[in-house]
Amino acid sequence: MTKTIRPHHAADSLKPPRKCGMVMIRQNAIRYFVLIMAAVAVAATPMFSRPTLWQVVRQLGNQAPFTKEKLEAQLGVPLARKSQNDFFTFFEGGPVKLANGVVIGKIDLRLRHDGQAHPGFLVLTLAGQCVTVPELRQHYNHLSLLDVPRGRSVNEVTSAEATEPWGTISFALPVTNPTCISTIAFKPTP
């Protein structure tokens, strides 16, 4: 009887030694478990942390004078041209998800286009989690009351403003939901 001799290949030395079936199953199960746990941990970790509303408000105020490009870069959403009159071009964008469930539902940017120097005007309409008056006062305790509802319409708001080094910022609370801020307006000083 002739014995066939198999030639030795370098790849044969790289193969792991054969193991009993149950040991292999256990090792594979452990490997898969570790891989799954790592994947879950990566998926649960946000790629970036979302800024708070107040961080965005401070950053936007410091952006004045406003430009479409600066706001798009800051907020991470495109602003589309919606309309134009003799003096201003109107841009809109959104939504922008922020920390704590707060959402900027709509961005309204108004830029002067008639050649006169103007820093722009910006209004953020909020959605998502309610931003309350006590929270507002934590960040702006020097508010001046601008307007209060007079009972003429359900669309009236209570509004207050604060003076900042770059201009004024105002906050509106609708009569239909007087505990939550509905809009934030930025009016930089020319």
ABEGO torsion letter per residue (X at the ends): XBBBBBBBBAAAAABBBBBBAAAAAAAAAAAAAAAAAAAAAAAABBABBBBBAAAAAAAAAAAOBBBAAAAAAAAGBBBBBABBBAABBBBBBOBBBBBGGBBBABBBBBBBAAGBBBAEBBBBBBBEBBBBAAAAAAABAABBBABBBAGABAABBBBBBBBBAAEBBBBBBBAABAABBABBBBBBBX
